[in-house]
């Protein structure tokens, strides 16, 4: 699957990156997702999905701009 969307934002790249690096922004943009841990520059999220009638939990670790 490939999804590409482009839009203009009246903010600097750094401002946008900081907004997207926010835990609440991530949870709002990705349904059924919550941040489970954060520290050392890494954020872990858990997303609950239903596939073929079965519930699954997807865990994702990403680098965070915030080193805390």
Number of C-alpha atoms within 10 A of each C-alpha: 2 3 4 4 4 5 4 5 8 7 9 8 10 9 11 12 12 13 13 15 16 13 17 13 12 16 16 11 10 10 11 12 20 18 17 14 11 18 12 10 12 15 21 16 19 17 17 14 15 9 8 6 7 7 9 11 13 10 14 12 14 11 14 19 14 14 11 10
